[in-house]
Amino acid sequence: MAVIKASINSSTSAGPKTVSVTLPSAAAAQTLKNLSDVNVTSLEDGALIQYDSATDKFITKTTIETTTGTLKFNGGNF
């Protein structure tokens, strides 16, 4: 969760107080590749996002490989 800070200008006793809030830039958060836990070094058309526990990052891959010949997809609980 992002921390939002506000500063209140109370230099005068009369009239309403001025409150200004600074929000983080939305442009930086609009793409997956700007996130620190996503590795997109091999970004290609049709790539899938997979979690790599060895690097603790999400990676993009165009293949799904198995050593057993069986693929099991578990999308989690929703």
Number of C-alpha atoms within 10 A of each C-alpha: 3 6 7 9 9 10 10 10 11 12 8 8 7 7 7 9 12 10 10 11 9 10 11 10 8 8 8 11 11 10 9 13 14 13 14 9 14 19 20 18 10 11 15 11 8 10 14 14 15 13 14 13 8 6 11 11 15 19 19 19 17 13 9 8 9 9 6 6 6 8 10 6 6 6 6 5 4 3
